[in-house]
Amino acid sequence: MVGNLRLISGRLEIFYNETWGTVCDDNFDDIDAQVACRELGYNNGIFVGSTSKSGRYKIWLDDVDCCGDENKLEHCLHAGWGVENCFRWENVKIKCNNAIEGDLRNSSGKLEILHNNEWGTVCRNTFDKIEAEVACKQLGYRKGDVLQTRGKTDTLRIWLDNLNCNGGETKLSNCSHDDWGKHTCSHCNVAGFNCSEKQGV
């Protein structure tokens, strides 16, 4: 069926014109990966880079740009079916998984946390370097820093406020915080972060 997706060793493929093809990595990011993974039956996903292993497949999509609430990748903005200016080594590779309670993800620098099977954000009023480092440690990084996100609004529920970590926690949800869903901040004042130095690398 047109628009159907599949993963072959992490390589994202999409069906169009009776043929499986690939997706170019131009402008592809975690938000696009999350839409693709949700279509594939998962509740979470990340963009992990590109792969040259495309065989004889045509590149069907380029310049994919999702808002994040689409239920199919083909509904996102893109250059048009078969319209691309990519090399064969620019095929999108993603990783899908089913996130569990308290899991984190980095959505274009914005911190998101899963609670009651719903992704939400964290107020930034007490979010400092210590909290960023705990979040990054949970995601498998050694270092973390606060990233300003002023002006970037969304419709996700705000899950946590008055978050305070001591630095020894292994999960952000283990830090002290107000009750889930209780907050005094607006959507344009949510926490952002940036991680570096992947553990085990």
Wavefront OBJ file of the C-alpha trace (Angstrom):
o trace
v 0.000 0.000 0.000
v 1.271 3.481 -0.881
v 3.102 5.101 2.027
v 3.670 1.897 3.984
v 6.975 1.771 5.856
v 9.438 -0.952 6.800
v 12.840 -1.127 8.499
v 15.667 -3.168 6.965
v 18.614 -3.307 9.403
v 17.646 0.183 10.571
v 17.267 1.607 7.054
v 13.896 3.292 6.578
v 12.023 2.269 3.430
v 8.711 3.486 2.042
v 6.391 1.931 -0.557
v 5.264 3.948 -3.586
v 4.374 3.162 -7.203
v 4.500 -0.597 -6.493
v 8.154 -0.290 -5.405
v 10.043 -0.055 -2.119
v 12.422 2.897 -1.893
v 14.440 4.835 0.643
v 14.276 8.220 2.379
v 17.089 10.775 2.024
v 18.640 12.141 5.220
v 18.488 15.829 4.166
v 16.909 17.728 7.112
v 15.745 14.451 8.690
v 15.738 14.564 12.502
v 14.352 12.871 15.619
v 10.868 14.344 15.154
v 10.642 12.739 11.704
v 11.946 9.464 13.156
v 9.290 9.559 15.877
v 6.530 9.885 13.265
v 7.982 6.989 11.248
v 8.359 4.783 14.322
v 4.845 5.558 15.501
v 3.564 4.485 12.078
v 5.547 1.259 12.499
v 3.833 0.543 15.824
v 6.345 1.973 18.305
v 5.916 4.907 20.676
v 9.426 6.308 20.335
v 12.230 6.656 17.804
v 15.451 8.457 16.986
v 17.366 9.343 13.838
v 20.742 7.595 14.020
v 22.343 8.763 10.779
v 22.628 7.524 7.234
v 23.559 4.297 5.523
v 24.904 3.563 2.053
v 23.277 0.135 1.891
v 20.373 0.818 -0.404
v 20.898 -1.798 -3.093
v 18.887 -0.999 -6.184
v 16.217 0.983 -4.354
v 14.990 4.346 -5.589
v 15.066 7.318 -3.215
v 11.398 8.186 -2.814
v 11.434 11.023 -0.269
v 13.751 13.977 0.399
v 13.580 17.059 2.655
v 11.092 15.406 5.012
v 9.858 17.866 7.648
v 7.304 16.624 10.186
v 5.518 18.669 12.846
v 5.363 15.592 15.065
v 1.630 14.936 15.226
v 1.291 13.224 11.822
v 0.183 9.575 11.831
v 2.040 8.730 8.616
v 5.421 9.886 7.311
v 3.948 10.617 3.874
v 1.709 13.260 5.472
v 4.753 15.314 6.494
v 6.096 18.031 4.239
v 8.553 16.685 1.654
v 9.944 17.567 -1.766
v 7.524 15.262 -3.589
v 7.570 11.583 -4.502
v 10.829 10.802 -6.298
v 12.022 14.427 -6.177
v 15.502 14.324 -4.616
v 19.087 15.493 -4.968
v 20.766 12.862 -2.820
v 23.606 10.397 -3.086
v 23.109 6.680 -2.462
v 24.887 6.910 0.883
v 22.348 9.397 2.271
v 19.635 6.884 3.166
v 17.918 7.484 6.518
v 18.633 5.076 9.349
v 16.423 5.143 12.452
v 16.009 3.204 15.677
v 12.556 2.502 17.090
v 11.598 1.333 20.563
v 8.757 1.346 23.036
v 9.573 3.859 25.746
v 8.553 3.162 29.347
v 7.524 5.312 32.310
v 10.105 7.966 33.099
v 12.023 7.581 29.836
v 13.446 10.736 28.276
v 13.984 11.954 24.753
v 15.606 14.984 23.186
v 13.230 16.630 20.723
v 15.324 19.228 18.877
v 16.877 20.305 22.179
v 13.637 20.262 24.171
v 13.521 17.817 27.089
v 10.578 15.413 26.992
v 9.638 12.781 29.589
v 7.138 9.904 29.365
v 4.419 9.587 32.020
v 1.200 7.569 31.768
v 2.253 6.641 28.208
v 2.179 10.322 27.175
v 5.182 12.474 26.291
v 5.396 15.825 28.052
v 7.809 18.593 28.946
v 9.584 19.948 32.040
v 9.472 23.519 33.379
v 12.819 25.237 33.186
v 12.501 27.454 36.263
v 14.743 25.173 38.402
v 16.318 23.229 35.533
v 20.065 23.837 35.765
v 23.309 22.120 34.790
v 22.910 19.397 37.448
v 19.464 18.464 36.120
v 20.765 18.537 32.529
v 23.630 16.212 33.475
v 21.251 13.733 35.151
v 19.037 13.777 32.037
v 22.030 13.223 29.762
v 23.390 10.468 31.989
v 20.021 8.702 31.708
v 20.306 8.966 27.911
v 23.824 7.499 27.919
v 25.997 10.619 27.826
v 28.697 11.842 30.186
v 28.023 15.581 29.967
v 25.006 17.832 29.769
v 24.223 21.525 29.567
v 21.144 23.707 29.645
v 19.863 24.894 26.268
v 17.587 27.924 26.028
v 14.262 27.199 24.307
v 12.469 30.549 24.716
v 9.791 31.156 22.126
v 9.531 27.510 21.059
v 5.993 26.528 21.921
v 4.174 23.227 21.559
v 1.018 21.510 22.717
v 2.598 18.772 24.823
v 1.444 18.490 28.398
v 3.837 19.955 30.977
v 4.642 17.089 33.325
v 7.241 18.345 35.804
v 7.928 21.558 37.699
v 10.324 22.525 40.511
v 12.706 19.752 39.535
v 15.749 19.491 41.817
v 18.496 16.871 41.442
v 21.569 16.272 43.602
v 23.527 14.763 40.713
v 23.600 11.182 41.933
v 20.302 10.108 40.402
v 20.246 7.663 37.488
v 16.820 8.840 36.268
v 15.418 12.348 36.110
v 12.119 11.154 37.600
v 14.031 10.152 40.766
v 14.852 13.816 41.452
v 12.523 15.780 43.723
v 9.676 17.539 41.896
v 6.085 18.668 42.283
v 3.262 16.235 41.557
v 3.077 15.037 37.945
v 1.137 17.554 35.866
v 1.212 20.299 38.526
v 3.078 23.350 37.225
v 3.189 27.142 37.106
v 5.146 27.643 33.855
v 3.938 28.252 30.308
v 4.691 26.254 27.171
v 7.310 28.774 26.095
v 9.250 28.238 29.326
v 10.102 24.552 29.129
v 13.506 22.998 29.702
v 16.007 22.472 26.923
v 19.271 20.572 27.072
v 22.240 19.388 25.075
v 24.265 16.218 25.692
v 27.838 15.342 24.743
v 30.434 12.583 25.114
v 28.479 9.391 24.507
v 29.250 6.736 27.124
v 31.161 3.718 25.860
v 32.615 5.605 22.884
l 1 2 3 4 5 6 7 8 9 10 11 12 13 14 15 16 17 18 19 20 21 22 23 24 25 26 27 28 29 30 31 32 33 34 35 36 37 38 39 40 41 42 43 44 45 46 47 48 49 50 51 52 53 54 55 56 57 58 59 60 61 62 63 64 65 66 67 68 69 70 71 72 73 74 75 76 77 78 79 80 81 82 83 84 85 86 87 88 89 90 91 92 93 94 95 96 97 98 99 100 101 102 103 104 105 106 107 108 109 110 111 112 113 114 115 116 117 118 119 120 121 122 123 124 125 126 127 128 129 130 131 132 133 134 135 136 137 138 139 140 141 142 143 144 145 146 147 148 149 150 151 152 153 154 155 156 157 158 159 160 161 162 163 164 165 166 167 168 169 170 171 172 173 174 175 176 177 178 179 180 181 182 183 184 185 186 187 188 189 190 191 192 193 194 195 196 197 198 199 200 201
